[in-house]
Amino acid sequence: MILIKIITLFHIHLTFGLSFQRLHCNFIMYMLNYFNHNNRYLIEISENKEKYDVHSLNKYGDAIKTHGEIVLVMLDVLREANTNSTVLMSVNLYFNNVSEYVDFYGRNNDGIYDMSDQTSSILKGYKIIHDFFLKQFMNMKSNNCNYEIFDEIFIYCPDYNESREYTPENIQYVAKKLKNRLIQTDKQQNDTDDNIKNLQYSEVYILFNKAIKRSKYGDFLPKNLLFYDLMTSNCEMSEKDIIRSFQDKQYPLLTNEQNLYDLDIIRFAPLAVICPDNSRLTLYDVFRYVKYTIYRNDVKVFHTLMLAATFRPIALLVRLFIKILSSSTYIYDFNSDQKETSKFYENIISVGELCELKDIYTLLYKFNDDYVKQIGEVKDESPAINDENRNKINRYQNDPAKIRNNSDRCELNNYNFYPKYLLDYILYI
């Protein structure tokens, strides 16, 4: 497999004479030209802000994100060349974010979100992100691409706006033309547009077009990168509604002192970070943040945590059984009589049965009375899981509305269903 990869990369280099750096620089230069092209529309909206409303600004957002598919293809071309791009990944995380909207609010000059003037707030958001990417592209060009040869046919961003009126309505028409120039799904434009016909002479476009035909670039969609379906499988709200009104910290649903959904043991894996309300930061909390990040390194950190979280159920079992076996000699006198050995054997079997029932959290207090006492001897300072605490938890299960109170959350979170000595690698296990 490695040999095939090497041969493929060598073939690309010999056939097209394109270095990986040259590919990357041409993609960066194209995106720089695209953002500069869009800048004319932002200037028009900014200078005549009183003529436009939120609906008009949404048209601008819908137009610029049409290049979401193009940046996905670029990332796939670089993947085939065994490299990647931090800047292009950031553009991807913005254009193709999980909400499918790119209209984010920006703070006003006083540093607050002024919802009484949504047009100005959204426009400010567009300009902040636009300027951020322009700076990134310019830095990449000056630092890494000064000596690269650009494919002028590919990086060209033609102005399809014949009226020269740079309004939100016109950019929608223009953006479709620009996208089709590279994706080429509109047969009529393909047959009549000289800008499309000229692409047959572009070496970069030959590789770009092959990636389109492979149709594997969907792997780079943020919903796939962030395991969105896994992390939100039990959520019935749309992402847009979550953005607007439901950013409270989330907790797993419990029934009979267990997770209602088995995968919550991964989704809500606790981290070794204490929140101000004394609860623990969870993997889901990180997900809520990272799904709107435009930084590739944030995604890499999330992937590391996700990988560790998938190991967590195994780690819980392994470390618990190790503790049971290593401490058994202090509880059972195996040299006294056969009865002690039989008692230990029966308890081990009962633990195995509990595991088959996915009852991991109850292992602590159901193993046997002596074992619970032994746990106390290793200075577990967590609150005792007694009937009073179990009933308190059950009351929250029966009345989920109560969990909206932060003080109640904090109090509830103090009762851990796993031994406190099961401590962390990356996660709090």
C-alpha positions in Angstrom: 0.0 0.0 0.0 2.9 2.4 0.9 4.7 1.5 -2.3 1.5 2.3 -4.4 1.2 5.6 -2.6 4.9 6.5 -3.4 4.5 5.5 -7.0 1.3 7.6 -7.3 3.0 10.7 -5.9 6.0 10.2 -8.1 3.7 9.8 -11.1 2.0 13.1 -10.3 5.3 14.9 -10.0 6.7 13.5 -13.2 3.6 13.8 -15.3 2.6 17.3 -14.4 5.8 18.7 -13.0 3.8 20.0 -10.0 5.3 20.1 -6.5 3.1 19.8 -3.6 4.1 23.3 -2.6 3.1 24.6 -6.0 -0.3 23.0 -5.7 -0.9 24.6 -2.3 0.3 28.0 -3.4 -2.0 28.0 -6.4 -5.0 27.1 -4.2 -4.1 29.8 -1.8 -3.7 32.3 -4.6 -7.1 31.4 -6.0 -8.8 31.8 -2.7 -7.1 35.2 -2.2 -8.4 36.3 -5.6 -11.9 35.0 -4.6 -12.0 36.9 -1.4 -10.7 40.0 -3.1 -13.5 39.6 -5.6 -16.1 39.4 -2.8 -14.6 42.4 -1.1 -16.2 44.7 -3.6 -19.7 43.6 -2.5 -18.8 44.0 1.2 -17.6 47.6 0.5 -20.9 48.4 -1.4 -23.0 47.0 1.5 -20.9 48.9 4.1 -21.0 52.2 2.3 -24.8 51.9 1.7 -25.8 50.0 4.8 -29.1 51.8 5.2 -30.3 50.2 1.9 -29.9 46.7 3.1 -31.5 44.5 5.8 -30.7 41.1 7.4 -32.4 39.3 4.5 -30.0 41.0 2.0 -27.0 40.1 4.1 -28.1 36.5 4.1 -28.0 36.6 0.3 -24.4 37.6 0.5 -23.7 34.7 3.0 -25.4 32.2 0.8 -23.4 33.4 -2.2 -19.9 33.2 -0.6 -20.4 29.8 0.9 -21.0 28.3 -2.6 -17.2 27.9 -2.7 -17.5 25.4 0.1 -17.4 22.5 -2.3 -14.4 24.0 -4.1 -12.3 24.2 -1.0 -13.3 20.5 -0.2 -12.0 19.5 -3.6 -8.7 21.4 -3.0 -8.2 19.6 0.3 -8.8 16.3 -1.4 -6.2 17.1 -4.1 -3.7 17.9 -1.3 -4.6 14.7 0.5 -3.7 12.7 -2.7 -0.4 14.6 -2.7 0.1 13.4 0.9 -0.1 16.9 2.4 -2.6 19.3 3.9 -3.3 23.0 4.4 -4.1 24.6 7.7 -5.4 27.7 6.0 -7.7 25.9 3.5 -9.0 23.7 6.4 -9.9 26.9 8.2 -11.8 28.1 5.2 -13.6 24.8 5.0 -14.6 25.0 8.7 -16.1 28.4 8.0 -17.9 27.8 4.7 -19.1 24.3 5.5 -19.7 24.7 9.2 -22.3 22.4 10.8 -25.1 25.0 11.0 -24.8 25.6 7.2 -24.9 29.4 7.9 -22.1 31.9 7.7 -23.8 34.9 9.1 -22.4 35.4 12.6 -22.8 38.4 14.8 -19.9 40.7 15.5 -19.5 43.0 18.5 -19.9 46.7 18.1 -17.4 49.3 19.0 -18.4 49.1 22.6 -17.6 45.4 22.7 -21.2 44.1 22.9 -23.6 42.3 20.6 -26.2 44.8 19.7 -29.3 42.8 18.8 -31.3 46.0 18.2 -29.1 46.6 15.1 -28.8 43.1 13.6 -27.8 44.4 10.2 -24.7 46.1 11.6 -23.8 43.2 13.8 -24.0 40.6 11.0 -22.1 42.9 8.6 -19.4 43.4 11.3 -19.2 39.6 11.6 -18.7 39.2 7.8 -16.0 41.8 7.7 -14.1 40.4 10.7 -13.9 36.9 9.1 -13.2 38.3 5.7 -10.3 40.4 6.9 -9.0 37.4 8.9 -8.8 35.1 5.9 -7.3 37.9 3.7 -4.5 38.3 6.2 -3.9 34.5 6.3 -3.7 34.2 2.5 -1.4 37.2 2.2 0.9 35.8 4.9 1.0 32.4 3.3 1.7 34.0 -0.1 4.6 36.2 1.2 6.1 33.5 3.5 5.8 30.4 1.3 4.9 31.2 -2.3 7.2 34.0 -3.3 9.3 31.7 -5.6 6.5 29.5 -6.9 5.1 29.6 -10.4 1.4 30.3 -10.5 -1.0 28.7 -12.9 -2.6 32.0 -14.1 -5.5 30.2 -15.9 -6.5 28.3 -12.7 -6.1 31.2 -10.2 -8.0 33.7 -12.4 -11.3 34.8 -10.8 -13.3 36.4 -13.6 -15.9 39.1 -12.8 -19.2 37.8 -14.2 -21.0 40.9 -13.0 -21.6 42.8 -16.3 -23.8 45.4 -14.6 -20.9 46.4 -12.3 -23.5 46.9 -9.5 -22.1 45.0 -6.5 -25.3 44.3 -4.7 -26.1 41.2 -2.6 -28.6 40.1 -5.3 -25.9 40.2 -8.0 -23.3 38.3 -6.0 -25.7 35.3 -5.9 -25.7 35.1 -9.7 -22.0 35.7 -9.9 -21.1 33.2 -7.3 -22.9 30.4 -9.1 -21.0 31.3 -12.3 -17.7 31.2 -10.4 -18.4 27.9 -8.8 -19.5 26.3 -12.1 -16.3 27.5 -13.8 -14.4 24.9 -11.7 -17.1 22.3 -10.8 -18.8 22.4 -14.3 -22.3 21.1 -13.7 -24.1 23.7 -15.8 -23.9 22.4 -19.4 -25.0 25.7 -20.9 -22.2 27.6 -19.2 -19.7 24.9 -20.0 -20.4 25.2 -23.7 -20.4 29.0 -23.9 -17.9 30.3 -21.3 -14.3 30.8 -22.6 -13.1 30.9 -19.0 -14.1 27.2 -18.7 -12.7 26.2 -22.1 -9.3 27.7 -21.1 -9.1 25.4 -18.1 -8.0 22.5 -20.4 -4.6 24.2 -20.5 -4.3 24.4 -16.7 -2.1 21.7 -15.1 -3.5 22.4 -11.7 -7.1 22.1 -12.9 -6.3 18.6 -14.4 -5.6 17.4 -10.8 -8.5 19.4 -9.5 -10.9 17.8 -12.0 -9.7 14.3 -11.1 -10.6 14.9 -7.5 -14.1 16.0 -8.5 -14.5 12.7 -10.4 -13.2 10.7 -7.4 -16.0 12.2 -5.3 -14.3 11.5 -2.0 -13.9 15.1 -0.9 -17.0 14.8 1.4 -14.7 13.3 4.0 -13.6 16.8 4.8 -17.0 18.1 5.7 -16.9 19.5 9.3 -19.9 17.2 10.2 -17.7 14.2 9.3 -14.5 15.6 10.8 -16.2 16.3 14.1 -18.3 13.1 14.3 -21.4 15.3 14.4 -24.0 12.5 14.0 -22.4 10.5 16.8 -22.2 13.5 19.2 -25.8 14.7 18.5 -27.6 11.5 17.8 -30.2 12.1 20.6 -30.7 15.8 19.9 -34.0 16.7 18.2 -33.2 20.4 17.8 -31.8 21.9 14.6 -28.3 23.4 14.8 -29.7 26.9 14.1 -32.0 26.6 17.1 -29.2 25.5 19.3 -27.1 28.5 18.3 -30.0 30.9 19.0 -31.3 29.6 22.3 -29.9 26.5 23.8 -26.2 26.9 24.7 -26.6 25.6 28.3 -24.2 22.9 29.5 -25.6 19.5 28.6 -25.7 16.4 30.8 -26.4 12.7 30.0 -29.8 11.4 30.8 -30.0 8.8 33.5 -32.3 6.0 34.3 -31.9 3.6 37.2 -28.5 5.3 37.9 -27.3 4.4 34.4 -26.9 6.3 31.2 -30.1 6.2 29.2 -28.1 6.1 26.0 -25.0 3.8 25.9 -22.9 6.1 23.8 -23.2 8.9 26.4 -20.3 7.2 28.2 -18.2 8.5 25.3 -20.1 11.7 24.5 -20.0 12.9 28.1 -16.6 11.5 29.1 -15.3 13.8 31.8 -12.0 15.6 31.4 -9.5 16.5 34.1 -10.7 20.1 34.1 -13.0 21.5 36.8 -15.6 24.1 35.8 -16.5 27.1 37.9 -19.7 25.3 39.1 -17.4 22.4 40.3 -18.7 20.1 37.6 -16.2 18.5 35.2 -15.7 19.7 31.6 -16.8 16.9 29.3 -16.0 15.8 25.8 -19.4 17.2 24.7 -18.5 20.6 26.1 -15.4 20.6 23.9 -17.6 19.5 20.9 -20.0 22.4 21.5 -17.0 24.8 21.1 -15.0 23.1 18.4 -18.0 22.7 16.0 -17.7 26.4 15.3 -14.0 26.9 15.4 -12.1 27.8 12.3 -8.7 26.6 13.7 -7.4 23.2 12.5 -5.5 22.6 15.7 -8.7 22.8 17.7 -10.0 19.9 15.6 -6.8 17.9 16.1 -7.2 18.3 19.9 -10.8 17.2 19.7 -9.8 14.1 17.7 -7.2 13.2 20.4 -9.9 13.5 23.1 -12.3 11.5 21.0 -9.8 8.7 20.6 -9.2 8.6 24.3 -12.9 8.7 25.0 -13.5 5.6 22.9 -11.0 3.8 25.2 -12.8 4.9 28.3 -15.3 2.1 28.8 -12.5 -0.4 28.5 -10.3 1.6 30.8 -13.0 1.6 33.4 -13.3 -2.1 33.4 -9.6 -2.9 33.2 -8.6 -0.6 36.0 -11.5 -1.7 38.2 -10.7 -5.4 37.8 -7.0 -4.7 38.4 -7.9 -3.0 41.6 -10.2 -5.8 42.6 -7.6 -8.5 42.0 -4.7 -6.5 43.6 -6.7 -5.7 46.7 -8.4 -9.1 47.1 -5.6 -10.5 49.3 -6.4 -7.8 51.9 -10.1 -8.8 52.0 -10.1 -12.5 51.5 -8.0 -15.0 53.4 -7.4 -17.6 50.8 -5.3 -19.8 53.1 -8.0 -20.1 55.8 -10.6 -22.3 54.2 -12.3 -23.1 50.9 -15.3 -20.9 51.8 -13.3 -17.7 51.4 -12.1 -18.7 48.0 -15.6 -19.7 46.9 -17.0 -16.3 48.1 -14.3 -14.5 46.0 -15.1 -16.6 43.0 -18.9 -16.0 43.3 -18.3 -12.2 43.6 -16.1 -12.2 40.5 -18.8 -14.0 38.6 -21.4 -11.5 39.7 -19.2 -8.7 38.6 -19.0 -10.3 35.1 -22.7 -10.6 35.0 -23.1 -6.9 35.8 -20.7 -6.1 33.0 -22.8 -8.1 30.5 -25.8 -6.0 31.6 -23.7 -2.8 30.9 -24.0 -1.9 34.6 -20.5 -0.6 34.9 -21.3 2.2 37.3 -22.9 0.0 39.9 -19.8 -2.2 40.3 -18.5 0.0 43.1 -21.2 -0.7 45.6 -22.6 -4.1 44.4 -19.4 -6.1 44.5 -19.7 -6.8 48.3 -19.8 -4.9 51.6 -16.2 -5.7 52.4 -15.1 -4.2 49.0 -17.0 -1.0 49.7 -15.2 -0.7 53.0 -11.9 -1.3 51.2 -12.6 1.5 48.8 -13.1 3.8 51.7 -9.7 2.8 53.0 -8.0 4.2 49.9 -9.3 7.6 51.0 -12.0 8.1 48.4 -13.4 11.5 49.3 -16.3 11.5 46.9 -19.8 11.6 48.6 -21.1 8.2 49.6 -23.5 6.7 47.1 -26.2 5.9 49.7 -30.0 5.7 49.3 -30.5 9.4 50.1 -28.2 10.3 47.2 -29.7 7.8 44.9 -33.2 9.2 45.6 -32.0 12.7 44.9 -30.7 11.6 41.5 -34.0 9.8 40.8 -35.9 13.0 41.5 -33.9 14.7 38.9 -34.6 11.9 36.4 -38.3 12.2 37.1 -38.3 16.0 36.8 -35.7 17.0 34.2 -36.7 20.7 34.5 -34.9 20.9 37.8 -31.6 20.3 36.2 -31.7 23.7 34.6 -30.6 25.2 37.9 -26.9 25.6 38.0 -26.6 25.1 41.7 -28.6 21.8 41.4 -26.3 20.7 38.6 -23.3 21.3 40.7 -24.8 19.4 43.6 -25.8 16.5 41.5 -22.5 16.3 39.7 -20.7 15.7 43.0 -22.1 12.1 43.1 -19.8 10.0 41.0 -20.9 6.5 40.0 -17.3 5.2 39.5 -14.4 4.8 41.9 -12.5 8.0 42.3 -9.2 6.3 42.0 -9.9 5.5 38.4 -8.0 8.6 37.3 -7.0 10.0 34.1 -4.7 9.8 31.1 -6.3 12.6 29.0 -9.8 11.9 30.4 -11.0 11.7 33.9 -12.0 8.1 34.0 
